[in-house]
Amino acid sequence: MKAILVRQWGGPEVMQYEEVPKPEFATPGPVPRVLVRVAAIGVNPFDTYMRSGNYSIQPALPYIPGGDAAGVIEAVGPGSQFIPGQRVWIGNAHSAYAEFMAVTENLVHPLSEHLTFSQGAALGVPYATAYHALFQVAQVKAGETLLIHGASGGVGIALVQMAKAFGLIVLGTAGSEPGREMVRREGAHQVLNHGAEGYREEILRITQNRGADIIVEMRADLNLEADFRLVAPRGRIVVVGSRGEAKVLPRDLMSRHASLHAFTLFAATPA
């Protein structure tokens, strides 16, 4: 089969399109395995972090990147609940950048006929991250105010959709007009340009100087210090992304009796 291999750490140029053996899937184990013919793959920030060699998880080289995909069950191992020909999506797995992937079936989910393979491949990391941030970490309540710092990406849009459906008041930020328009279209109540001067003061104005009950942060290295001043009393900040160090003044958080949380999906417990 064809696959993309990474043989050394680096940028996109280290990804090589090669012929490799089809993966073994029928090995007996506590969880049945299936072989999926991949139709679409999801590309997430952690894919690029891992490829660079600067991520907390480093697979043995060479490896096939990719954690999210969608496709069709090609074959099943002993005891599997799936059947060949079934449409599925896969989340938080590995080796998705290939024609076939072998995966334990606890990471495989039926794909509705109403969704395309491309849509299915976009479910894993973005929607699992959003769900975990809102309902397992922040434990949101209907009527609370949510600030999504960086709402136009995959996780951000998933947060907007889930939060709006759950009954939260949703504030989202994005740096481009197309991004802001997409956030509006998905249901955010207020959308701000986080590249504009004074947008943080605008958030306080919108919240009547109280701040947001929950802040989900995509770029802690850029925004965490400001988040400490934008969170409401007894509010929760949930960090789901950062590309560097973040310098903060803990007293800003302490004075609000607020809390700071962070997680990665690899360490998250099932819902």
Buried (B, 14 or more C-beta within 10 A) or exposed (E): BEBBBBEEBEEEEBBEEBEBEBBEBBEEEEEBBBBBBBBBBBBBBBBBBBBEEEBEEEBEEBBBBBBBBBBBBBBBBEEBEBEEEBBBBBBBBBBBBBBBBBBBBEBBBEBEEEBEBEBBBBBBBBBBBBBBBBEBBBEBEEEBBBBBBBBBBBBBBBBBBBBBEBEBBBBBBBEEEEBBEBBBEBBBBBBBBBEEEEEBEBBBEBBEEBBBBBBBBBBBBBBBBBBBBBBBEEBBBBBBBBEEEBEBEEEBBEEBEBBBBBBBBEEBEEE
